[in-house]
Every structure is written in C-alpha cells, then in structure tokens.
Amino acid sequence: IGPVLEKTLNAVGITTWAQVAKLTPAQIADVEGEVGFKGRIERDNWLKQADALARGGVDEYVRVFGKKPK
C-alpha cells in the first residue's frame, strides 16, 4: 500500500494491518469506492497480506509469500 492508499485508508479509520485483514465485504465495498479501484482488494490479495503482516511483520510475510512486501 503506497502513501496515497494509506492516506485514504487512514481517512476512513483504518490504521493497522489487523484492521485491513478483518475487512468485511461491506467495508471492502466502501474502501474500494474511496480508492476508485473496484476489485483491487481481492485482486491484490490485501486480506491475506495484511493478516501475515499483522501476525508477524515482514518475517511472517516472507514465510507466507516467499518474498518481502513492496
């Protein structure tokens, strides 16, 4: 998530990876409406990536995805 998306998420009250990992379908629709990229959260696998980061930071992300997060 780059600085623009981070700012958008922060504006709607999402400030942690744990919050991203637990987004409901309704919240996803709201966020995607703000971002302007319908389907991006699912396409880019945000929930799984955020869950790994929330559980164990970069080390867990690398364990799950085999590479460092961008």
N, C-alpha and C positions, 0 to 999 in steps of 0.2 A: 504494500500500500504506500503510495507516494504521498508527498506533502499535501496535495490538493484533496485527495480522497481522505486523508487523515483529518484535515480541517472539516470536511463535510461530515464525517462520522462524529467528530467531537461536537459539532454544532447540533447534532440530534441526540447527544448524550452518550455516545459510545466512545469509551476512552481506554478500554482494555481488550486484550486478545480474548479473555474469557467471555466478555460480552459478545464479541463477534462470533465466537464458537457456538453460542447459545441463541443466535438469532432465530426467531420464529418465521414461518412463511409470511405472515403479515408484516413483520418488521423488515424482512428482506425486500418485500414489495415497496415499502416506504423508503428504504435506503436507496434502492435502485431508482426510484423516482427522483430522489435528490441528486444522485450521481448522473442519471441520464443514460445509463447503460443497462437496459433490461437483460437479465440473464447472466450478467457478469459475475455475480457472487457464486452461482453454481458452476459456470464455465471455468472460472479460475480457482474453484475449489477452496474458497475462503474459509468455510467452516472447519474443514479438516486441517488446513494450515494453521488457523488460529488456535484450534484445540491443541495441536502439537506445541506451539509457542507458549500457550498458557500453562501447559503441564510441565514443560521442561526447557523452555527457551530454545536457543539455537541448537543446543546439543540434541534435544528431542526432535527438533525439526529435521536435522541431518539424519538421525536414526530412522525416521519415518520416510523421508523423501530422498535420502541419499545425496543431498546437496544442501548448501547454505541458502537461506532465504534471500531474496533480492531486496 
